[in-house]
Amino acid sequence: MNIVGVIPARMSASRFPGKPLARICGLPMIEHVYKRCALSTLLTGLYVATCDEEIIQATTNFGGKAIMTKDTHQRASDRVAEAVGKIEATSGSKIDIVVMIQGDEPMVFPGMIDLAVQPLLKEDNIFVSNLIAPILSQEEHNDFNCIKVVVDRSFNALYFSRKPIPSFKDQTVQVTLYKQVCVIPFKRDFLFKYSALEPTPLEKAESIDMLRVLEHGMKVRMVPFDFLTYSVDTPEDLSRVEKLLEKDTLNATYNHTKPVGEQNDG
């Protein structure tokens, strides 16, 4: 199987401009994402997809591969679809599965990629999957930047929202609360089908890619996992993630910059 990872990233994120190059433990965030994804044993290739020359240059500087895309994409998955077309045109090889890993997931673990891909390998009628993790606090459940998701008994997504869902009219009901974690594998042909679909009203209203799939009547299989990770949407998130990555053993395998306070004197 030719399974390729693509990391969409752009400098003009509304909530945190310049976010992909924000430094965490001495490295730009995009480098953390790339190097952690590169440790996956399933990926046969890995690329950053961006419309910004600064990100192209930063990726080249740390030895990664980058694809320049148009600056008109409203959704990360559409940017990934363009990048896949260019990758195939250059390599001459057709990709089987495309794994989209958002550029604001600097705590991604390679095992998360391997886990997310499994439904596409095992089930013929699943064309896109997505990781989910438990929501651990009321603050996170109320956070507009945290994308909540509710699922059916087969772990197919019912709905995604930035608002708290479910709403709990009955507070006695026990329900596990889930958040989307943006490691999203697509079967290659389905990615192009998705990208050709008309953007949908709920997708636009919530600004969530996966709602285009649901509104067109198709399934998104959700895959729960138990890695502790946080995405970066704000400078406050960046500080939290940096504290966690300072103690992260995976970080030490690719980041040879000593934390502040451990630099050699003179």
Solvent accessible surface area in square Angstrom, and as a share of the most:
residue,aa,sasa,rsa
1,M,142,0.63
2,N,37,0.19
3,I,3,0.02
4,V,6,0.04
5,G,0,0.00
6,V,0,0.00
7,I,0,0.00
8,P,7,0.05
9,A,9,0.07
10,R,101,0.37
11,M,41,0.18
12,S,76,0.49
13,A,16,0.12
14,S,100,0.65
15,R,107,0.39
16,F,27,0.11
17,P,97,0.61
18,G,20,0.19
19,K,19,0.08
20,P,5,0.03
21,L,46,0.23
22,A,18,0.14
23,R,146,0.53
24,I,0,0.00
25,C,16,0.10
26,G,28,0.27
27,L,22,0.11
28,P,15,0.09
29,M,0,0.00
30,I,0,0.00
31,E,13,0.06
32,H,0,0.00
33,V,0,0.00
34,Y,24,0.09
35,K,53,0.23
36,R,0,0.00
37,C,0,0.00
38,A,58,0.45
39,L,81,0.40
40,S,8,0.05
41,T,126,0.73
42,L,50,0.25
43,L,26,0.13
44,T,88,0.51
45,G,19,0.18
46,L,14,0.07
47,Y,35,0.13
48,V,0,0.00
49,A,0,0.00
50,T,0,0.00
51,C,30,0.18
52,D,27,0.14
53,E,105,0.47
54,E,92,0.41
55,I,0,0.00
56,I,31,0.15
57,Q,93,0.41
58,A,17,0.13
59,T,0,0.00
60,T,80,0.47
61,N,110,0.56
62,F,36,0.15
63,G,67,0.65
64,G,12,0.11
65,K,117,0.50
66,A,29,0.23
67,I,29,0.15
68,M,76,0.34
69,T,8,0.05
70,K,115,0.49
71,D,109,0.57
72,T,94,0.55
73,H,34,0.15
74,Q,148,0.66
75,R,30,0.11
76,A,21,0.16
77,S,0,0.00
78,D,21,0.11
79,R,8,0.03
80,V,0,0.00
81,A,5,0.04
82,E,37,0.17
83,A,0,0.00
84,V,0,0.00
85,G,31,0.30
86,K,87,0.37
87,I,8,0.04
88,E,23,0.11
89,A,87,0.68
90,T,121,0.71
91,S,65,0.42
92,G,71,0.69
93,S,56,0.36
94,K,123,0.52
95,I,2,0.01
96,D,58,0.30
97,I,1,0.01
98,V,0,0.00
99,V,0,0.00
100,M,1,0.00
101,I,0,0.00
102,Q,37,0.16
103,G,7,0.06
104,D,23,0.12
105,E,7,0.03
106,P,0,0.00
107,M,8,0.04
108,V,0,0.00
109,F,42,0.17
110,P,25,0.15
111,G,29,0.28
112,M,0,0.00
113,I,0,0.00
114,D,37,0.19
115,L,65,0.33
116,A,0,0.00
117,V,0,0.00
118,Q,55,0.25
119,P,15,0.09
120,L,7,0.04
121,L,71,0.35
122,K,154,0.65
123,E,57,0.26
124,D,129,0.67
125,N,88,0.45
126,I,1,0.01
127,F,92,0.38
128,V,0,0.00
129,S,0,0.00
130,N,0,0.00
131,L,0,0.00
132,I,0,0.00
133,A,6,0.05
134,P,53,0.34
135,I,16,0.08
136,L,125,0.62
137,S,54,0.35
138,Q,118,0.52
139,E,142,0.64
140,E,26,0.12
141,H,7,0.03
142,N,86,0.44
143,D,57,0.29
144,F,120,0.50
145,N,31,0.16
146,C,16,0.10
147,I,24,0.12
148,K,0,0.00
149,V,2,0.01
150,V,37,0.21
151,V,33,0.19
152,D,50,0.26
153,R,244,0.89
154,S,69,0.45
155,F,66,0.28
156,N,13,0.07
157,A,9,0.07
158,L,106,0.52
159,Y,62,0.23
160,F,0,0.00
161,S,4,0.03
162,R,19,0.07
163,K,132,0.56
164,P,47,0.30
165,I,36,0.18
166,P,43,0.27
167,S,99,0.64
168,F,46,0.19
169,K,203,0.86
170,D,75,0.39
171,Q,139,0.62
172,T,110,0.64
173,V,75,0.43
174,Q,169,0.75
175,V,71,0.41
176,T,80,0.46
177,L,34,0.17
178,Y,31,0.12
179,K,22,0.09
180,Q,20,0.09
181,V,5,0.03
182,C,20,0.12
183,V,0,0.00
184,I,3,0.01
185,P,0,0.00
186,F,0,0.00
187,K,43,0.18
188,R,56,0.20
189,D,84,0.43
190,F,13,0.05
191,L,0,0.00
192,F,64,0.27
193,K,108,0.46
194,Y,0,0.00
195,S,38,0.24
196,A,88,0.69
197,L,37,0.18
198,E,132,0.59
199,P,59,0.37
200,T,10,0.06
201,P,102,0.64
202,L,78,0.39
203,E,1,0.00
204,K,128,0.54
205,A,83,0.64
206,E,28,0.13
207,S,53,0.34
208,I,3,0.01
209,D,22,0.11
210,M,0,0.00
211,L,1,0.00
212,R,4,0.01
213,V,0,0.00
214,L,36,0.18
215,E,58,0.26
216,H,71,0.32
217,G,70,0.67
218,M,43,0.19
219,K,102,0.43
220,V,0,0.00
221,R,35,0.13
222,M,2,0.01
223,V,16,0.09
224,P,59,0.37
225,F,14,0.06
226,D,135,0.70
227,F,72,0.30
228,L,94,0.47
229,T,5,0.03
230,Y,37,0.14
231,S,37,0.24
232,V,0,0.00
233,D,13,0.07
234,T,31,0.18
235,P,72,0.46
236,E,127,0.57
237,D,23,0.12
238,L,30,0.15
239,S,61,0.39
240,R,105,0.38
241,V,0,0.00
242,E,56,0.25
243,K,136,0.58
244,L,54,0.27
245,L,0,0.00
246,E,89,0.40
247,K,175,0.74
248,D,23,0.12
249,T,117,0.68
250,L,28,0.14
251,N,13,0.06
252,A,68,0.52
253,T,87,0.51
254,Y,24,0.09
255,N,12,0.06
256,H,162,0.72
257,T,62,0.36
258,K,93,0.40
259,P,48,0.30
260,V,150,0.86
261,G,75,0.73
262,E,107,0.48
263,Q,102,0.45
264,N,122,0.63
265,D,146,0.76
266,G,125,1.20
